[in-house]
Amino acid sequence: MKQKKLIIFMPSIEGGGVEKNLFIISNFLATKLKNTSLITASKSYNPKFKKLSVVNPRINTEKYSSRRLKYFFCLIELIKILTFDRNVVLLAFQANLYCAIICKIFNVDIIVRSNSSPSGWALNFFRRNIFNLLLKIPKKIIVNSKEFQKEYREKFQIKTYCIYNPLDLKIIERKSKEKIKNNFFKKFKDLKIIFIGRLVDQKDPQTFFKALKLIKNKVKFRAIIVGKGIYFNSMKEYIIDNKMNNEVKFLGWQNNPFKFLRSSDLLVLTSKYEGLPNVLLEAVSLKKFIISSNCKTGPKEILDNGRGGDLFKIGDYKDLSNKIITYSKNKKKYKKKINFAYKRLYRFDYDINLQMYLKLIKEQIYN
């Protein structure tokens, strides 16, 4: 049977957890499957893709911040390809519903990798019904946590395939050992906190900064913020207004966050919703304690309902502050939780989860 070509679709690459998985999964699939290509508007990331051909729109969209614009021009490229060649399977990491509609029109199979909990995007009756209709188009939908899978089943009555994020422990360990210039934590012996993530509504950085304000006069701490986003300037102003300049440092986006994670004691995640947050897996792999919002989906699953770290209610900065204070006074007691979480990392085995991707996609390519 003739092998179909695989096209991976990811219009906007922004350097987050989804992108990390994109690089790993795409490069792996390209070594196992002939004629694998990627459509993206983010041309600067082309060197990250080693063994697959990359299709960029002719118009340079990188100067624009709008995701929708990047989606539009990448969808045009997809339509051009499908107009002349329909012996294709599409793996969509982004713009999933737009892709699904186009694939339906061209009678092409599509596999969707859903990246975040429906609680973040199926917010009302109208949207749920639209998603319920369009999510029946893909041949397969991949999710990255069992809780995520349960949400799809309950909200849309749709079967999904759960494949955990493949965690490359060797790369994390190697990169974490790189030296840090002007290390904000150097020679600081008290509590060292790190926040890694985009400063956007989904990540709810306000809850983190409100908690820091509450602990300011109770705990000696330093905190570094790795990430950028629409709240970057307002959060810097908040720190200045609350006189925490000496305790908090903004590093912006970092190509290698692992070295900063390694130098910290505690990682805090305050998201309103997720899929399976890579940053928690990375913190566990470096044996750092985690305090995370109990958002859908992922944190509860990674931390085994609190056996591998602490969970707090979304937006509850008072509880978060109490948990930070308690941890700072009893660090040694939390080593059991850290070790428990580390022992459970086998679920995210690099090779096993990549082989699951390959098996699922092969079924469609040779169908």
N, C-alpha and C positions, 0 to 999 in steps of 0.2 A: 504494500500500500504506500502511495506517495506521501512523503512527510510534508506537512503544512509548515509554512514559515511562522515564526513567533515574533510578534511586534509588542514591545513593552511601551506603555504609554504613561508618561510622567511630565506634564507640561512645565510645572514650576518646581524647581529644586531649590530648597531654602536652607539646607544644612541641619535639619532636625532629625528626630528618631526615625521617621518614615524614610527619609533619605538614606540613612545608614543602612537600613534594610534593603532599600532599592539597590545600592551599590553591591552589597553582598550577594543578593539573590540574582541580579542581572548578570554579574560577572560569572557566577557559578553556572547558570543556565547556558550562557554562551559557550562554555567549555564542553557542555554535554549535548547541545543541539545545534545543528547547522542552520544557517540563515536566520540568526537572531539579530534583531535591530531594536533601537530605542528612538522614540519621538519625544523631544524635549525642546523647550524654548530657552533653557538655561545653558547656553553655549559654553560658558566658562567652566562647566563641570565635565565637558567632553573627555578630558584626560583621565577621569575617574573610571571610565568604561574601557577596559583593556582589550576585550576580544569580541566586541560586537560593533556593528556599524551604527552611527548616531545620525539621526535626521533632525536638522534644525530648520525652523521657518526662515525663508529668505529675508524677511524683515527682522531686524535686530530688536527684539522685545525686552532685552535685559535692562534697558534704561527705564522701562516702565515698571511700576510696583504692582500694578493690577494683575491679580491671578487670572481674572476673567479674560483679559486681553490675551494672555499667554495661552489659555485654554482654546480661545477662538482660533488663533493662528496655527496651533498644533492640530486642532480638529480639521482645519483646511488641509494640512499635510496628510492626515489620515485618509481623508476623502479622496485625495489625489491618488494615493497608493491603491486603495480599494477599487477605484474606478477601473484600474488596469489589471489588478491581481486580487482575486478573492480566495486564493488558496492560502489562507492566513488564519491564525488564531491570535487574538488580542489579549494581553494581560494588562489590565488597567490598574494603576496605582492611584490615579487622580482623575477628576472629571468623569467619574464612573457612569453616571446616568446619561450624560451627553454621548459618551462612547457607546453605551448600550443601545441608544436610539439609532445611531449611525450603523452599528453592526446589524441591527434588526433590518434596516433598510437595505443593506448590502447582503444580507443573509450570510453573515460571517459570525463564527463562534467567538464569544468573549468570556474571559474569566476575570472576575473582579476581586481585587484585594481591598477589603474595607479596612480603613485605618483608625476610625474612632467610633465610640459608642453611639448608637442611635439616640441616646438621651441628649446628645449635643446637636443633632440635626433634624430629628423627626419630632419637632416641638409642638405641633398642633394637629388637629384632625385632618385638615386639608393636606398638609405636607405628608402626613403618615399615609394617606390614601394614594397620593402621587407616587411615593416611594414604593408602596405595596404593589402598585401596578408595574412600575419600571424595573424593580428588582427581580421580577420573574423572567426577565429577558436573558440575563447571563446564564451560561451553562453551569458555571460553578461560582460560588462566592467563598472566598477565603477570609477567615477571621483569625485573630492571634491570641484569643483567650477563650476559655470555656464559658465564662460569664457573658462574654460578647456573643458567643454562639447561642446561649440561652435567650438573650435579648432578641436576636433575630427570629428565633423560634416563636417567642411569645408575642412580639409586636407584628410580625409579618407572616408567620407560619411558613417560613422558608428554611430549607435545609442548607447548612453551611459546613465548611470543612475547617476544622481548627488546626492551624499549624503555628506553633510558638515561634517567636523571633529567634533566628539562629545567632547565638552569642559567641563571638570570636574572642575567647579568653586570652589567647596569645598576643593578639594585637593590643588589647586593653592593657595587659601587663607591660608590654614593651613600651607603649606610648606613655604610660603613667610614670615611667622612670626618667623621662626627659627633665632636664633642669628648668627651674622657673627663675626668670630674671625678676628682681625686685619683689620677692615673695612676701605678700601681705601677712602671711601666717608665720613667717620665719621668726624664731625665738619667742613666739607667743605660746604660753603654756596653758592657757585656759581654753574655753570652748571655741572651736573653729567650725563655723557653719558654712555650708555651700548651697546655693540655689542655682540649678542649671535648667534653663528653658526660655522660650520666647516670652517676652513681656507683653502678653496679649490677654484678652478676656478669658480664653479657655484655661490658661494657666493660673489665673487669679492671683497675681503677685501682690495685690493689695492685702490679702489675708496674711501673707508672709511678713510684709513690712509692719502691719499693725501688731503682729505678735512680737516682732523685734522691739517695737516701742514699749510694750508691756514688760519685757524682760530687762530693758535697758539698765534700770537701777537695782536689779536683783541678781544679775549674772554678769561676770566679765566675759565678753565674747567679741569675736570678730566674724564678719560675714562677707563672703564674696558672691557677686552676682554674675553669672556667665550667661549671656544672652542679650538680645536686643528685641525691639518691637515697639508698638505704638505707645506703650506706657513708659518707655525708657526715660524720657525727660521728666514726666510727672512724678515718677518714683524717685528720681534723683532730687527733685525739689522737696519731696516728702522727707527724705533723709536730712536735707539741709534744714528744713523747717523744724524738725524734731531733734536737731543737734546730735545727729549720729554719724557725722562725717568721719570721725576717728574710728568708728566701729565697722563701717560698711564701705566696701569698694566695688565699683561697677567695672567689669572687665570687657563688657560687650561680647560679641560673638567670638568664639575661640575655635580654631581648627583642631586643637588638642585639649579638650576639657579634662581628660583623664589625669593629667599631672596635677591639676588643681584639686580634683576629687581625691587623689591619693594623699594630699597634704592636709585634708580636712578630717574632722571627727564625725560630722553629722550632715546628712543630706536631707533637705526638706522639699517636699512636693506638695503643691496646694491646688492642683488642677480641679476644674469642675467636671471634666470628663476626659477620658483617654481611650486608647485601644489596649495596648500593652506597653506601658512607658519604659523605653529602653534605658533611661537614666537610672531607674531603680535596679535593673539587672546589672548595670555597670557598677553601681554603688555596692551591691551585694558581692560582686566578683572581686572588689577591692577591700572587702570586709569593713564597710562603713555602716554605721547605724543609720536607719531610715525612719523619719516621721512623715507620713503621707496622708493626704485626704483620702477618705474611703469613697472615692469617686468610681463611677462606672466608666470603663472597666479596666481591670488589670491589677491595681495595687493590692487589693484583698487577696487575689489569687497568688501573686508573687510572694507576698508576706504571710501566706497561709493563715488568714484571718487574725493576724496580729502575733502569731508565734515567731515570726521572723523580723518583726519591726512594729512600730506603733502606728495606729490609724486614728484619725479624728474626722468629725463630721465636716462636710464641705462648708467653707466660710467661717468656721468656728475658731477665730483667732485667739480667743481666750483659752480654749482647751489646748490649742497648739502651743501657746506660750507656756502653759502649765507643764505640758509634756517635755518641752525643751528644758525647762528649769529642773524637772525631775531627773532627766537624763544627765544634765550637767553635774548633778550632785551624786549620781550613782553609776558612773560610766562602767565600772567593773561588773556590776550586776547585769548589764545589758549584753555582755559578751556571749552569753548562751543564745540569745536571740540572733545575734550576728552569725554565730557558727551554724545555727539551725538553718537560717536562710541560705548560707553558703552551700550546705550539704544538699539543698533542694535545687541547686542550679542545674542538675543533670537533665531536668525537664527541657532546658533550652539549649541542648547540645547542638553544636554547630553542624556537624555532619548529618545527624539524624533528621533534623528539621529541613535542611536543604534537600535531602533525598526525598522527603515527603512532597516538597514543591515539584521536584522533577517528575515524580511518579504521577502526580495529579495533572500536570501539563502534558506529559507524554500521552496520557489517555485521550486527550482532546486533539493533540497534534496528529496522532495516527488513527483517529476516528474516521 
